[in-house]
Amino acid sequence: MPDAPPLAAPVRPLLPLALALPASAAAGLVLTTAFPALSWWPMVFVAVPLALVCLVGRRVWPAFFVGFAFGAAFFFVNLGFTARYLGPVPWIALSMLEALLTAACAILLALAYAWVPRVLPGAAGRLVVLPVLVAGLWTLREEVLGTFPYGGFPWGRIGVTQADGPLADVASWVGMSGLSFLVVLVCAAAVEYVRLGRWRDLRTALPTALAIAVLVVPPQFSTTAAGSIRVGAVQGNGPAGYFDDRGPNDILRAQLEATRPLVGEGMDVLLWPEGGIDSDPTQNQATAEVLDTLAGRIGAPLLVSAVTQRGDEYFNSALLWEEGADNPVATYDKRHPVPFGEYVPDRWLYRNFAPDLIDLIQREYTPGTTSPMFDVDGVGVGLAICFDVIYDDVIWQGAQDGAEVYMFQTNNADFRGTDENLQQLAFARMRAVETGRSVVNLSTVGTSQVIAPDGTTIDGLPADAAGHMLTDVPLRTGLTPAVVLGPWIKALLAWGSLVAVAVFGVVVGVRGRAAQTTTPAPEGTGVVDV
């Protein structure tokens, strides 16, 4: 039986640790500029390569600290809006958690850079296999942050940075995770092309060029036009923030006042934002009568939102309300309530650290289980309430259940004066492209927009001002590859990469032990301790 080929020499760091730490932090800061409000989408092609270069040749603990520097610099800036009302504790806690998870995943990236060139030292391994694995592990990091702990927080994904750029169309084929993968693949392939240094051999540029072509060339997948729906959307700009000074039904009155100009205008549905009603119409008869009257005056169904109670459970609910019907006609409960915002997981534990903050959250919202889609007079309307929009499962199920248009209800009042509403709006725009459907993204206080299936803006309202939109919104049918294949793409890219890096680790270990048993290694050499 032939001997296994020998391992290549261990990979050395490209940067000394004293330089890699600040450079990695700089990469995190640069990446924040690709997100709203700046939305400088090309900056990902600066930030990602710099972050990767800092990890090449690192051992476990240095890789952890380099990854932490990147994650902390990015998340402490990107999530700064979380300190708007509750102060620094939630901001520091969430940013630190995301930075620690990023640091742990950075170890996997460093292992890929250590192991792949040792097992496959040729050009194919360096220019193809290694960049694919690195991009997959970056996608794995986004998947981990988006699912762990307590359902995760998939904020700050690379794919979202492309909402204002020309690369968004590819999301209709591979979803936002696939778009993240392709962006990182281009960056990782370019890094290896430069590292290899074979400038005169044009063949070495082919993997990078092919990755760029896959990212740039595909047009948006085309869904089928199915007419339009006339939507009245009202941004009441009421006192909807957690600490806003308000009396009973002040938010409802603000919504009604901003709706007044739409009375007598023909429409197919009237949309109100999350938190547009400050009492439960399923329990409060007076509120229910107000909605009944409004539906009659408008002459169309209402799609409203309120906190509802069923037994001892509370839900953040979207309600379909029709004149003369047994209302609500349909109910969707928010699928992903926000941990430490809408409920407190393991309250007994966290109350020991910040009792005053934990006690502010008195209601415990229960996650919904119903379909995120309403049938509104024969039109399928996909739903997402506030941060639901950042979770793939809600959006994909809406399309699969028959949504021809999306109507997202949100309340950004707790984040006035920050860029949180613009970051969330970027998700809404990417969802339009990803699903090939129009999106009406409506906030209590802004920013509210009607978004076409190609991600462009049809109509909008300024932030922090009461107003309304009356818009003919295009309808579409047919499922994009992103919706059909999205879960499989995410699993293959993320978890397949984890399996692959483990296989490379086993090969390095086996070959390393085999080499030591046949020829003792001189002191100072051998398998690199990563």
Secondary structure, 3 states (H helix, E strand, C coil): CCCCCCCCCCCCCCCCHHHHHHHHHHHHHHHHCCCCCCCCHHHHHHHHHHHHHHHCCCCHHHHHHHHHHHHHHHHHHHCHHHHCCCCHHHHHHHHHHHHHHHHHHHHHHHHHHHHHHHHCCCHHHHHHHHHHHHHHHHHHHHHHHCCCCCCCCCCCCHHHHHHHCCCHHHHHHHHHHHHHHHHHHHHHHHHHHHHHCCCCCHHHHHHHHHHHHHHHCCCCCCCEEEEEEEEEEEECCCCCCCCCCCCCCHHHHHHHHHHHHHCCCCCCEEECCCCCCCCCCCCCHHHHHHHHHHHHHHCCCEEEEEEEEECCEEEEEEEEECCCCCCCCEEEECCCCCECCCECCCHHHHCCCCHHHHHHCCCCECCCCCCCEEEECCEEEEEEEHHHHHCHHHHHHHHHCCCCEEEEEECCHHHCCCCHHHHHHHHHHHHHHHHCCCEEEEECCCCEEEECCCCCEEEEECCCCCEEEEEEEEEEECCCHHHHHHHHHHHHHHHHHHHHHHHHHHHHHHHHHHHHHHCCCCCCCCCCCC
